[in-house]
Amino acid sequence: MTTSQQPPQYLSAKQLADYLDLNEKKVYALANDGILPGTKATGKWMFPRVLIDRWLLDSCHSGLLSDRLLITGSSDPLMEFIVSNLMQQVGNKGLVSYSGTGSRQGLALLSRHYADICCVHWGLSEERDIRHPALLQGYQNHQQWIMLHAFKRQYGLAVTPTLYEQCQELDTIAAQPWRWVERQEGSGSRQHMKHWLQLQHRKYQDLNRVDTAYSEQQLAGMIASGAADIGFCCQSSANQFGLAFVPLMQESFDLVMPQSFYFRQLVQAMFEQLASAKVRAKADAYGGYDFAESGRLIWSPS
């Protein structure tokens, strides 16, 4: 499309592909996933140019803040590795920051535009398509968000190696006088812990809780240092600190962001890191990760 030719008010998929310099198949894929603003009321995709232009401006904050990426929500060792690698790639030309706050606080920060991406894990992987959208819908501005899958990970109990044999009878664990380290309220780990106790017909208040951790690594570190005996975390955190691990479930670790952020350069660079051989090798070394659906859009507003 030449600069002298004004684009029409409504663009077809082919015209939009020319306008955005994208492959036409990519335009259809993004439209079907609900990322591009458009309508199929006429039987074929049409895209209001004013909304496309606004979407482009929003995706780069009207030219501002496109050189930084603020990630919050659930903590994960592999995500920290990804962010560290991305920051090395960016150098002094931008900022990528990851602050593990727990799923709920991360979503609250995202809804108030204090963060760009929120990591969430909130239930078994097979329940993700119900639990994660239900969690998102409790926050303002969720209609502007999309959710993409990062990976699945093994979740369960990190314990001191001396207690591992006693953990083979799962229904006796909660009755032991062991020192538990818990996670903060609103974290996915706390949610897992409460759900598991319900299945064991035990009360959260009955556990010998000696401290609170605010990240996966902090929890594992407390157990490794001898300050506690047991706690809920992902397999990779337990392995990093030389702890024994009792798997209880597989969960989905997902990334929530505004629709308009998807094409930001740093976001795309993060997904490239997620798919890189270096990150996959590190995931194998950490243990407990599954990338079968990595990068797939799993929720968008209807």
C-alpha positions in Angstrom: 0.0 0.0 0.0 1.6 3.3 -1.1 1.9 6.2 1.3 -0.3 8.4 -1.0 -3.1 5.9 -0.9 -5.4 6.2 2.2 -6.3 2.8 3.6 -10.1 2.2 3.7 -12.1 2.6 6.9 -12.6 -1.2 7.1 -9.8 -3.5 6.1 -10.1 -7.0 4.7 -7.6 -9.7 5.9 -5.5 -9.2 2.8 -5.5 -5.4 3.2 -4.7 -5.7 6.9 -1.8 -8.1 6.1 -0.4 -5.4 3.8 -1.0 -2.7 6.3 0.8 -4.5 9.1 3.3 -6.2 6.8 2.3 -9.6 8.0 1.5 -12.9 6.3 -2.3 -13.2 5.6 -2.4 -16.5 7.4 -1.0 -14.9 10.5 -3.7 -12.2 10.3 -6.4 -14.9 10.3 -4.8 -16.8 13.2 -4.6 -13.7 15.3 -8.1 -12.7 14.5 -9.5 -16.2 15.3 -7.5 -16.0 18.6 -9.2 -12.7 19.5 -5.9 -10.7 19.5 -6.7 -8.5 16.6 -9.8 -6.2 16.9 -12.2 -7.3 14.1 -15.7 -8.6 13.2 -17.0 -11.5 11.2 -20.6 -10.1 11.0 -20.5 -10.0 7.2 -19.4 -13.6 6.9 -15.7 -12.7 6.4 -13.3 -10.9 8.6 -13.3 -7.1 8.5 -11.1 -4.9 10.7 -12.0 -1.3 11.6 -8.9 0.7 10.8 -9.4 3.1 13.7 -9.3 0.1 16.2 -6.3 -1.4 14.4 -4.5 2.0 14.8 -5.5 2.2 18.4 -4.4 -1.4 19.0 -1.0 -0.6 17.5 -0.6 2.5 19.7 -1.6 0.6 22.8 0.8 -2.2 22.0 3.7 0.2 22.3 2.2 2.5 24.9 1.9 5.3 22.3 5.7 4.9 21.8 6.4 5.0 25.5 7.7 2.2 27.8 8.2 -0.2 24.9 11.8 -0.7 26.2 10.7 -2.2 29.5 8.8 -5.3 30.6 7.6 -5.7 34.2 6.6 -9.3 35.1 4.9 -10.2 38.3 2.7 -12.9 39.9 3.7 -16.4 40.6 7.4 -17.2 41.1 9.3 -19.9 39.2 13.0 -20.7 38.9 12.9 -21.2 35.1 11.1 -17.9 34.6 13.8 -16.2 36.6 16.4 -17.8 34.3 14.5 -16.7 31.2 14.3 -13.1 32.5 18.0 -13.1 33.3 18.9 -14.3 29.8 16.6 -11.7 28.3 18.1 -8.9 30.3 21.6 -10.0 29.1 20.3 -9.8 25.6 18.8 -6.4 26.1 21.8 -5.0 27.9 21.5 -1.3 28.7 18.9 -0.7 26.0 15.9 -1.7 28.2 14.7 -3.2 31.4 13.1 -6.6 32.1 12.1 -7.1 35.7 10.5 -10.1 37.4 8.9 -9.8 40.9 7.2 -12.8 42.4 4.2 -11.6 44.3 1.8 -14.6 44.2 -0.9 -15.0 41.6 -3.6 -12.8 43.1 -1.4 -9.8 44.0 0.1 -10.0 40.5 -3.3 -9.8 38.9 -4.2 -6.9 41.1 -1.1 -5.1 39.9 -1.8 -6.0 36.3 -5.4 -4.6 36.6 -4.0 -1.3 37.9 -1.4 -1.1 35.0 1.6 -1.5 37.4 2.7 -4.6 35.6 2.8 -5.8 32.0 2.6 -9.6 32.5 1.3 -11.7 35.4 2.3 -15.3 35.9 -0.4 -17.5 37.4 -0.9 -21.1 38.6 -4.2 -21.9 40.3 -5.1 -25.6 40.3 -4.5 -28.8 38.5 -3.5 -28.6 34.8 -6.6 -30.5 33.7 -8.7 -27.9 35.5 -6.9 -24.9 34.1 -9.4 -23.9 31.4 -12.0 -23.5 34.2 -10.0 -22.2 37.2 -7.7 -19.7 35.4 -10.4 -17.8 33.5 -12.6 -17.8 36.7 -9.6 -16.3 38.6 -9.1 -13.6 35.9 -12.7 -12.5 35.8 -12.5 -11.3 39.4 -10.3 -8.4 38.3 -11.0 -5.1 36.7 -9.9 -4.7 33.0 -9.8 -8.5 32.5 -11.8 -8.0 29.3 -8.6 -6.5 27.8 -6.4 -9.5 28.7 -5.3 -12.6 27.0 -3.6 -15.7 28.6 -0.9 -17.7 27.0 0.6 -21.0 28.2 4.2 -21.1 29.4 4.7 -24.6 30.6 3.3 -27.3 32.9 5.3 -28.2 36.0 5.3 -30.8 38.7 4.1 -29.5 42.0 4.1 -31.1 45.5 6.0 -31.3 48.7 9.6 -30.3 49.3 11.0 -32.1 52.3 14.3 -32.7 54.1 15.8 -35.9 52.7 15.6 -37.6 56.1 11.8 -37.4 56.0 11.3 -38.7 52.5 10.6 -42.3 53.4 8.0 -41.2 55.9 6.2 -39.2 53.2 5.3 -42.3 51.1 2.0 -42.7 53.0 0.4 -39.4 51.9 -2.6 -39.6 54.2 -0.3 -39.5 57.3 1.8 -36.5 56.4 -0.5 -33.8 57.7 -0.7 -35.5 61.0 3.0 -35.3 61.6 4.4 -32.7 64.0 6.8 -31.4 61.2 7.6 -27.7 60.8 5.8 -26.3 57.8 6.8 -23.2 55.9 3.8 -21.7 54.1 3.3 -19.3 51.3 1.6 -16.0 51.5 -2.2 -15.7 51.1 -3.2 -15.3 47.4 -0.4 -17.5 46.1 -1.1 -20.5 44.0 1.0 -22.6 46.4 -1.2 -21.6 49.3 -4.2 -22.6 47.2 -2.7 -26.0 46.4 -1.9 -26.5 50.1 -5.5 -25.7 51.2 -7.0 -27.9 48.5 -4.7 -30.9 49.4 -5.6 -30.5 53.1 -9.3 -30.6 52.3 -8.7 -33.9 50.5 -6.8 -35.2 53.6 -9.7 -34.0 55.8 -7.3 -31.8 57.7 -7.5 -28.2 58.8 -4.9 -25.6 57.7 -4.8 -24.3 61.3 -3.7 -27.7 62.6 -0.3 -27.6 60.9 2.8 -26.6 62.8 3.4 -23.5 60.6 6.7 -21.9 61.6 7.3 -19.3 58.8 6.0 -17.7 55.6 8.0 -17.7 52.3 7.3 -15.2 49.5 8.7 -17.2 46.6 9.4 -20.8 45.5 13.1 -20.4 46.1 12.7 -18.8 49.5 10.5 -21.7 50.7 13.0 -24.3 49.5 15.9 -22.3 51.0 14.2 -22.3 54.4 13.9 -26.1 54.4 17.4 -26.6 53.1 18.8 -24.3 55.9 17.0 -26.3 58.6 14.5 -23.6 59.5 11.6 -25.8 58.5 10.9 -29.5 57.4 8.3 -29.4 54.7 6.4 -27.1 52.3 4.6 -26.9 49.0 6.6 -25.9 46.0 7.5 -27.0 42.4 9.9 -29.8 41.7 12.6 -27.5 40.2 12.9 -25.5 43.4 13.2 -28.6 45.5 15.9 -30.0 43.2 17.9 -26.7 43.2 18.3 -26.9 47.0 19.0 -30.6 47.2 15.6 -31.5 48.8 13.5 -34.6 48.5 10.3 -34.1 46.4 7.0 -35.8 46.7 5.0 -35.1 43.5 1.3 -34.5 44.1 0.0 -32.9 40.9 0.9 -31.3 37.5 -0.1 -27.7 37.2 -0.3 -25.1 34.4 1.9 -22.0 34.6 0.4 -19.3 32.4 1.1 -15.7 31.4 -1.6 -13.1 31.5 -1.2 -9.7 29.6 -3.2 -7.0 27.9 -4.0 -8.0 24.3 -2.2 -5.0 23.0 1.1 -6.1 24.6 1.4 -9.3 22.6 3.5 -7.8 19.8 5.8 -5.7 22.0 9.3 -6.5 21.0 10.4 -7.6 24.5 7.3 -9.9 24.9 8.2 -11.6 21.6 11.8 -11.9 22.7 10.6 -13.5 25.9 8.7 -16.2 24.0 11.7 -16.8 21.8 13.7 -17.4 25.0 11.1 -19.8 26.3 11.4 -21.9 23.1 15.2 -21.7 23.0 17.5 -24.7 23.3 19.3 -23.0 26.2 16.2 -22.6 28.3 14.9 -26.1 27.5 18.2 -27.6 28.6 18.0 -25.6 31.8 14.5 -26.9 32.3 15.7 -30.5 31.9 18.4 -29.8 34.5 15.9 -28.3 36.9 13.4 -31.1 36.4 9.6 -31.2 36.3 8.7 -29.1 33.2 6.5 -30.0 30.2 6.5 -27.7 27.1 3.9 -29.5 25.0 1.6 -26.5 24.7 4.1 -23.7 25.3 3.2 -20.4 23.7 -0.4 -21.4 22.9 -3.2 -18.9 23.4 -5.5 -20.5 26.0 -7.9 -17.7 26.8 -9.1 -14.4 25.4 -12.2 -12.3 26.1 -15.3 -13.5 24.2 
